């Protein structure tokens, strides 16, 4: 597939695709006889991964395809997941407290 289609399928801007390719975050695609780049499903998966990492604010260095970087990325993701789960538990407690207070105030004033 051409870069425009890859951009549409992944939501990643075409210039960002070129940037990721230059940085080694995605491998260079094969070239067709006419010189056009031909991206495949591996590129789709890698770009969706990069887009998710970007939404999470992870550094681009975390997406380095080297095996030692993969361990670092897993540690970073596990830490972020743990922090997210902690925040969700705190918000669930806050929601329960708010519901309880609202119910008490409603019963107290009948409003």
N, C-alpha and C positions, 0 to 999 in steps of 0.2 A: 504494500500500500504506500501511497505517497504521503509526504509530511502533512499536507492539509487534512487528509482523512485521519491520519494518526492523531492530529490535534483535535479534530472533532470527536473522535472516539474516547479520548482521554481527558479532554478539557484543559490540556496543556497548550499554551500558546506556541506557534511554530518556532518563534525565535528562542523560546525557552528549551524546546526540543534540541535545537542546534547547540545551545549552551551546554545542556546535559551531555550531549554527544561529545563535545569538545573537552569536557571535564572527565569523561570516562564513566559517567553515571549510567549511561546506556551505551552498548557497543555500537560501533559504526555499522550501518546496515549494508547489505550487499548492494552492488550497483547493477542496474539493468544495462543492456547493450547501448541504450541511448544516453547512459550516464546518470539517469535518475536514481535516487536512493529508493530502495525497496524495503520498507519496514515490515516486520512480521508480528505475530502474537507475543513473542518474547518482549518486544519493544512496548507493546500495549501494557503488559504486566508490570514491566519496570517503570514505565511512566506513571501508571496509577499508584505504584508504591511511592515514587518520588513526590507525586502530588499530595498523597496522604501525609507523608513526612513533612512536607512544606506547611500544610494546614496545621499540623501539630507544633510547628515552630522548631523542628529538629534541624540541626546544622547539616549542610550538604555533605560535609565530611563523613557524616554517619552513614551515607549511602554508598560509600566506597565499596566496590565489589570484592576487595581483598578479604580473604578468610578471617584475618585478625580483626578487621573492621566489623565483621559480622558479629563477633562476640561482644564487641563494644556496643554495637547497636542493640543487641538483645538485652544487655545490662541497662542501657538507657531506656529502652521501651519498658522493661520490667519496672524500673523506678518510676517512670511516668504513669504506668498503669496502677501501681500501688498508691501513688499520690491521688490519682483520679478516684480510685475506690474509697480512699479515706474521705475525700471531699464529698462524694455521694452519700456516705454514711452520715457525715456531719449535716448535709442538707436534708436528709431524711429525718434526722432528729429535729432539726429546725422546723420542718414542715409539720411534724407531729405536735411540737410545742405550739406552733401558730394555730393549728386546728383546735387544740385543746383550749387555748386562750380565747379564740373566737367563739367557740361553743359556750364557754363560761360567760363571756360578755353578753352573748345573745340570750342565754337563759336568765341572766341577771336583769337585763333591761327589756327583754322580750322584743327586741328589735331584730 
